[in-house]
Amino acid sequence: MVERAKRTANFRLVIVNGKAYMERYRKSFQSRDTFTLWGILQLLRKYPGKLPDLDMMFDCVDWPVVKSSDYRGSNAATPPALFRYCGDGDSLDVVFPDWSFWGWPEINLKPWASLLNDLKEGNKHTKWMEREPYAYWKGNPAVAETRQDLMKCHASETQDWNARVYAQDWIKESQQGYQQSNLANQCIHKYKIYIEGSAWSVSEKYILACDSVTLLVKPHYYDFFTRSLVPNQHYWPIKEDDKCRSIKFAVEWGNNHTEESQAMGKSASEFILEDLKMDYVYDYMFHLLNEYAKLLTFKPTIPGKAIELCAEAMACPAKGPEKKFMMESMVMSPADTSPCTMPPPYDPPSLHSILQRNGNSIKQVESWEKEYWDTKTKQP
């Protein structure tokens, strides 16, 4: 169950008697592995002695690799347990909070707890009614065709799709100290676009926290919290195969329904600011790892090549933003309270009802959009 996930894993993490041990197989892109491990160490500091012994493999690449189609049928093998940052409807990878919750030093992105406060203050600077009445996106279009397609929606001399989309030049940004990519200063448009990259994107939580209406291009992937989002309550759905027209309609609808638009933007940011606090991120991690440990049919032991991890040993030799973010996100003392209580899982009828409700909400938007464009076509 564990060993078979080694093929793509970046590291193996074992917890024995409350201590963490790591065996590295391959370095991740940038500092993803470092800050993922750092986050798990902070969980151990927050709830000392409360995590069971466990043995897990972690893959820091974006896209899931454990395909459910490979493990169907009565004679199929048990799928390997592989942790990563996102999943999709065709995979069985175990979804875990991404590294950026503890900081992303390569682009000077603060730990989530600090950034949440910045985003709250940023939302106060420009009220929704005073914001630019357009849809905004800025990012790296090179990582996915769907983002390259989005770039066609930028306003031109002949056509305005109500979108203002820009390619992010990270080299130039780094030379300017990332001043233009400060997320707290980007909440100045009434609408913000979320679109996936090569898989899910860490940008989603920052976009949703902006008080702007999130125009969410139909996603294929999910992270650990996004399946709680409700269309027309937390975001406005955008067609993947007709982005520009879909965005133009969304913005025009929003500008003509300002009360509903403001409520949608506020609902999303309240969800992020309240339900995605770091305390709850840690509680999700705690319950996930506890439930995972229950599935192990062996007693975890420390691998021969593993090294013991501790927060001080990671933080002391770190330098620059990496050290700064570690110190910012360090859990300074054990929690005064126990982790939150997990509600029981949905039964099949309840889950079906939720999925049906979300699907109907998306269909409603699509019908409004069709009616809008049909009317435009019929105009002389």
C-alpha positions in Angstrom: 0.0 0.0 0.0 2.8 2.4 0.9 5.8 1.1 -1.0 4.0 1.0 -4.4 3.6 4.8 -4.2 7.4 5.3 -4.2 7.5 5.4 -8.0 6.6 9.2 -8.2 6.9 10.3 -4.5 9.3 13.1 -3.5 9.6 11.9 0.1 8.4 9.3 2.6 7.3 10.6 6.0 7.0 8.4 9.0 5.7 9.4 12.4 6.6 7.2 15.3 5.9 8.1 19.0 5.1 11.7 18.0 8.4 12.3 16.1 8.7 12.8 12.3 11.2 11.1 10.1 11.7 11.7 6.4 13.4 9.8 3.6 13.8 11.9 0.4 13.7 10.3 -3.0 13.9 13.3 -5.2 13.8 17.1 -4.7 10.6 18.9 -5.5 10.2 22.0 -7.6 11.3 25.0 -5.6 10.6 24.6 -1.9 7.3 22.7 -2.1 8.6 19.7 -0.2 10.4 21.9 2.5 7.2 23.8 3.4 5.0 20.8 3.2 7.2 19.1 5.7 7.4 22.3 7.8 3.6 22.3 7.9 3.4 18.7 9.2 6.0 19.6 11.9 3.8 22.5 13.0 0.8 20.1 13.2 2.9 18.0 15.6 3.7 21.1 17.6 0.1 22.1 17.8 -1.2 18.7 18.8 1.8 17.1 20.5 1.4 13.4 21.2 -2.0 13.2 19.6 -1.1 11.9 16.1 -0.8 8.1 15.7 2.1 6.3 14.2 1.9 6.4 10.4 3.8 5.9 7.2 3.0 8.0 4.1 4.3 8.9 0.6 4.1 12.4 -0.7 4.2 13.6 -4.3 4.7 17.4 -4.8 3.9 17.5 -8.5 0.6 19.3 -9.4 -1.4 16.6 -11.2 -2.7 13.3 -9.7 -1.3 10.0 -10.9 -3.2 7.2 -9.2 -5.8 6.5 -11.8 -9.0 4.9 -10.5 -9.4 3.0 -13.8 -6.3 0.9 -12.9 -7.9 -0.5 -9.8 -11.3 -1.6 -10.8 -12.7 -5.2 -10.8 -12.7 -8.0 -8.3 -9.1 -9.0 -9.0 -7.7 -5.4 -9.0 -4.9 -4.6 -6.6 -5.4 -2.1 -3.8 -4.4 1.4 -5.0 -1.3 2.9 -3.4 -1.8 5.7 -0.9 -0.1 8.8 -2.3 -0.6 12.2 -0.9 -0.5 15.4 -3.0 -2.1 18.8 -3.3 -5.1 18.1 -5.6 -7.2 15.4 -7.1 -9.8 14.9 -9.9 -12.8 12.7 -10.6 -10.6 10.0 -12.2 -7.9 9.7 -9.5 -7.5 8.3 -6.0 -4.6 10.5 -4.7 -5.1 11.7 -1.1 -5.6 15.4 -1.1 -3.5 17.5 1.4 -3.1 21.3 2.0 -0.6 22.8 -0.3 2.8 24.2 0.7 1.8 27.9 0.3 -0.2 27.8 3.6 3.3 28.1 5.2 4.7 30.5 2.6 6.1 30.5 -0.9 9.5 32.2 -0.7 10.3 32.0 -4.4 7.6 34.5 -5.2 7.6 36.2 -1.8 4.2 35.0 -0.9 3.5 35.2 2.9 2.2 32.3 5.1 -1.6 32.1 5.0 -2.2 33.4 8.5 -0.3 36.6 7.8 -1.7 37.0 4.3 -5.3 36.7 5.5 -4.9 39.8 7.6 -3.4 41.7 4.6 -6.3 40.6 2.4 -8.8 41.7 5.0 -7.2 45.2 5.1 -7.0 45.2 1.3 -10.7 44.6 1.0 -11.4 47.7 3.1 -9.3 50.0 0.8 -11.7 49.8 -2.2 -15.4 49.0 -1.6 -17.1 46.8 -4.1 -19.1 49.6 -5.7 -16.0 51.7 -6.2 -14.1 48.9 -8.0 -13.4 48.6 -11.7 -16.4 47.0 -13.4 -14.3 44.4 -15.2 -13.1 40.8 -14.8 -9.4 40.7 -13.8 -6.8 37.9 -14.1 -3.0 38.0 -13.9 -0.9 34.9 -14.1 1.3 32.6 -16.2 -0.5 31.6 -19.4 2.3 29.4 -20.6 1.5 26.5 -18.3 -1.8 25.5 -19.9 -3.7 25.9 -23.2 -6.8 26.9 -21.3 -4.9 30.0 -19.9 -3.6 30.8 -23.4 -7.2 30.7 -24.6 -8.2 33.1 -21.8 -5.7 35.7 -23.1 -7.8 36.1 -26.2 -10.5 37.7 -23.9 -8.4 40.8 -23.2 -10.0 44.0 -24.5 -8.9 45.1 -28.0 -9.7 48.0 -30.3 -12.4 46.0 -31.9 -13.9 43.9 -29.1 -14.3 44.3 -25.3 -15.2 41.1 -23.5 -15.3 43.0 -20.1 -12.0 41.2 -19.2 -8.6 42.6 -18.3 -6.2 39.7 -18.4 -2.4 40.0 -18.1 0.6 37.7 -18.4 2.7 37.6 -15.3 6.4 38.3 -15.9 8.0 36.6 -12.9 11.5 37.6 -13.8 10.6 41.3 -14.0 8.5 40.9 -10.8 11.5 39.4 -8.9 13.7 42.4 -10.1 11.1 44.8 -8.7 10.7 43.0 -5.4 7.3 41.5 -6.3 5.6 44.9 -5.7 3.2 44.4 -8.6 2.2 41.0 -7.4 1.1 42.0 -3.9 -2.2 40.1 -3.6 -3.6 42.5 -1.0 -3.3 45.3 -3.6 -5.1 43.4 -6.4 -8.7 43.6 -5.0 -9.6 46.6 -7.1 -11.9 44.9 -9.7 -15.5 43.8 -9.1 -14.8 40.5 -10.7 -11.7 38.2 -10.6 -11.2 35.1 -12.8 -10.0 31.8 -11.5 -8.6 29.4 -14.1 -6.6 26.3 -13.6 -3.0 25.9 -14.8 -1.4 22.5 -15.5 -3.7 21.3 -12.7 -5.4 23.2 -9.8 -3.8 26.5 -8.9 -2.9 27.8 -5.4 -4.3 31.2 -6.5 -7.9 30.1 -5.9 -8.0 30.9 -2.2 -6.5 34.3 -2.8 -9.0 35.2 -5.5 -12.0 34.0 -3.4 -10.8 36.1 -0.5 -11.1 39.4 -2.4 -14.7 40.4 -1.9 -14.9 40.4 -5.7 -17.2 38.0 -7.6 -15.1 35.0 -8.5 -15.6 34.0 -12.1 -14.6 30.4 -11.9 -13.7 28.8 -15.3 -15.1 25.2 -15.2 -12.4 23.2 -13.1 -11.2 19.7 -13.6 -9.3 19.4 -10.3 -10.1 20.1 -6.6 -8.0 20.7 -3.6 -9.0 19.9 0.0 -11.6 22.7 0.4 -13.0 23.6 -3.0 -15.7 21.0 -3.1 -17.5 23.0 -0.4 -17.9 25.9 -2.8 -21.5 26.4 -4.1 -22.1 28.0 -7.5 -24.0 31.3 -7.5 -23.3 31.5 -3.8 -19.5 31.5 -3.6 -18.7 31.9 -7.3 -20.1 32.5 -10.8 -19.5 29.5 -13.2 -17.7 30.3 -16.5 -17.8 28.0 -19.5 -14.4 26.5 -20.4 -15.1 26.2 -24.1 -16.6 29.7 -24.6 -14.7 31.8 -22.1 -14.9 35.2 -23.6 -18.6 35.3 -24.2 -19.2 33.7 -20.8 -17.1 36.3 -19.0 -18.8 39.2 -20.9 -22.2 38.0 -19.9 -21.2 37.4 -16.3 -19.8 40.9 -15.9 -22.9 42.5 -17.5 -25.2 40.4 -15.3 -23.2 41.4 -12.3 -23.2 45.1 -13.1 -27.0 45.0 -13.5 -27.5 43.0 -10.3 -25.2 44.8 -7.9 -26.9 43.6 -4.7 -26.6 39.9 -5.7 -23.1 40.4 -6.9 -21.8 42.0 -3.7 -23.5 39.2 -1.7 -21.7 36.6 -3.8 -18.3 38.2 -3.4 -18.8 38.7 0.3 -20.0 35.1 0.8 -16.9 33.7 -0.9 -14.5 35.9 1.1 -16.3 35.1 4.4 -15.9 31.4 3.6 -12.2 31.8 3.0 -11.6 34.1 5.9 -13.6 32.2 8.5 -13.8 28.5 7.4 -10.2 28.4 6.0 -8.4 29.8 9.0 -5.1 28.0 9.8 -6.7 26.4 12.9 -9.1 24.6 10.6 -6.4 23.8 8.1 -4.5 22.0 10.9 -7.6 20.3 12.0 -8.2 18.9 8.5 -4.7 17.6 8.4 -5.1 16.1 11.9 -8.3 14.2 11.0 -7.0 13.2 7.6 -3.8 11.6 9.0 -5.7 10.0 11.8 -8.2 8.3 9.4 -5.3 7.3 7.1 -3.4 5.7 10.0 -6.4 3.5 10.8 -6.1 1.9 7.3 -2.5 0.8 7.9 -2.3 -3.0 8.5 1.3 -2.8 9.8 3.2 -1.0 12.5 5.2 1.9 11.0 8.9 1.7 11.5 11.7 4.3 10.8 13.3 3.7 7.4 17.0 3.1 7.5 17.8 6.1 5.4 15.4 8.5 7.1 16.4 11.5 9.1 14.6 12.9 12.1 12.9 16.2 11.5 12.5 19.0 14.0 11.4 22.6 13.5 14.6 24.2 14.9 16.8 22.1 12.7 14.9 23.2 9.6 14.6 26.9 10.5 18.1 27.6 11.9 20.1 27.1 8.7 17.4 28.6 6.4 18.0 32.1 5.0 16.1 35.0 3.5 12.4 34.7 2.9 12.5 31.0 3.6 13.7 31.6 7.2 11.3 34.6 7.6 8.3 32.6 6.6 9.2 29.6 8.8 9.4 31.9 11.8 6.1 33.6 10.9 4.3 30.3 10.5 5.8 28.5 13.5 3.4 27.1 16.0 4.7 28.6 19.3 2.8 26.5 21.8 0.4 23.5 21.9 -3.3 24.2 21.2 -5.5 24.9 24.3 -8.4 23.0 22.8 -8.7 19.7 21.0 -9.2 19.5 17.2 -12.7 20.2 15.9 -15.2 17.3 15.8 -15.7 15.8 12.4 -19.3 15.6 11.3 -20.5 12.3 10.0 -19.9 11.7 6.2 -22.8 12.3 3.8 -25.0 9.4 3.0 -25.4 8.7 -0.8 -28.8 10.4 -1.1 -27.6 13.6 0.7 -24.4 13.7 -1.5 -26.5 13.2 -4.6 -28.8 16.0 -3.6 -25.8 18.4 -3.1 -24.3 17.5 -6.5 -27.7 17.9 -8.2 -28.3 21.3 -6.6 -24.9 22.5 -7.8 -25.5 21.2 -11.2 -28.9 22.9 -11.4 -27.3 26.2 -10.4 -24.8 26.0 -13.2 -27.5 25.0 -15.7 -29.5 28.1 -14.6 -26.5 30.4 -15.4 -26.0 28.7 -18.7 -29.7 29.2 -19.6 -29.5 32.9 -18.7 -26.3 33.2 -20.8 -27.9 31.5 -23.8 -30.9 33.8 -23.6 -28.6 36.8 -23.4 -26.7 35.8 -26.6 -29.8 34.7 -28.5 -31.2 38.2 -27.9 -28.0 39.8 -29.0 -28.0 37.8 -32.2 -31.6 38.8 -33.0 -30.9 42.5 -32.6 -30.7 44.4 -35.9 
